[in-house]
């Protein structure tokens, strides 16, 4: 249980750490603005989440992947066979942690990606919005080149 909680809690804590680091970096460099902190934080957090998304998602799904015991004697988790899939005890706690990870980590990240993609065309029509949008979501739009 603690291993799953650690795996799922690393991403939100990492996002908070990145935001604090970007805040102090902008403060130290001078010319501080909340807009710059927001743009740089979103881009940094998005890049890190993009890198670890599959690992976080698979880890979040692990309590729901069970196999049947021989003789139809119940189910155990594939990742940890000592844990019975009965939504009680350790398994119930793991299911709760996974659902919280879905709400706190996975859905906000996917929402941010969908928002950035949906607003792309409209943001590109106004030069000031285009610059701000591309700086905020650089991890998403500058990953691919037309020549590739």
N, C-alpha and C positions, 0 to 999 in steps of 0.2 A: 504494500500500500504506500509506504513512504517513498519507495523508488518511483512509482508512478506519479505521486504528488510532486516529487522533485523534478521529474522530467517535464511535467506540465506547468510547473510554476516558474521554470527557468525563463521562458519567453516573456511573460509579463514583467518579471523583475529585470530582465535584460533591457526591455523597452524603457522602463523607468530610469535605469542607469544611463542609457544612451541619452535620454532627454535631459537629465541633469548635467551630463558631461557637455552636451551641445550648449546648454544654457550658460555654463561657466566659461566655455570656450568663446562664445559670442561676447560675453561680458568682459573677458580679458582682452580680446582683440580691439575693443572700443567700437563705437557706432552701434551700440546694442539696439535691437528692435525685436519685439515679440514675433513679428512676421517672419524675420529671418530664423529665429529659434524654431518656429512651427515648421517652416519649409525644410530646414536641415534635419530636424528630428524625424519628420514623416519620411523623408527620403532614406535616412539611415535605418530606421526601424523597418521600413518596407524592404530594404535590401537584405537585412538580416533574416526577417521572416520568410522572404522568398527563398533564401538559401536553406533554411531548416523546415520549411512547410511540410514536406512529405514525411520527414521523421516525426514531427509533432503530430501530424494527422494519424500516422500508423500507430504511434504510441497511445493516442487518444482512443483508437478503436480496439486496442488489445483486450480490454475486459469483455468485449462483445463477441470475440472470436473463441468459440468453445468447440470441443470435440466430445463425441459420445463414448462412454466407457463400454467395454465389452459386456455383453449380456444385458444391455439396456439398463445399466445401473447408475444413471446420472451423467452429468457433464463436468468437464474440467476446462480451465482456460488453457489455450494452446501455448501461450507464453509462459505460464506458471502452472504446471499440472497439479501442484499441491492445493491450488485454490479451486474449490467447487463452484460451478456456475449456478448458484441458487439465489442470487440477489440478497444473501444474508452474510453477516460478518464481513470478512475482508473483501469479498466480491461486491457486496452492496456498497461498501465505501469506495471501491475502485470505480464502480459505475457512476457514483455521485461525482467523484473527481473528474472523470471523463466528460460528464455532462457539463460541469463547470468550465472545463477546458474548451469545450465546444462553444459555450456562450462567451467566454472571456477572451479566447485566443483566435479560434478558427473563424467564427462568424464576423467579428470586427475586421479581420484581415481581408476576408473575401468581400465584405461590404466596401472596404476602402478601394479594392481593385475594381469592383463594379462601378463605383462612383467615379473613379478616375477615368475609366474607359468610356462611360456614358457622357461625361462632361468634356471629353477631349475635343470633339468637333466644335462645340460651342465656345470653349476656351480659346481655341486657335483663331477665332474670328476677331478677337480684340488683343492687340499686341501686349498690353500690360498683363492681361489675364493669362496670355499664352506663356509668357516668361515665368510667371509665378507658378502656373500649373505644371510646366515642364520641370522646374526646379524641385517642386514638391514630389513629383512622381518620376523623377529621372530613372530610378531603379527599374521602372516598368517600361518606359518608352524608349530609352536610349540603349537598351540591351541588344537590339537588333539593328542591323544596317541593311540598306537596300541592296548592296552588292552581295550580301551573303545568301 
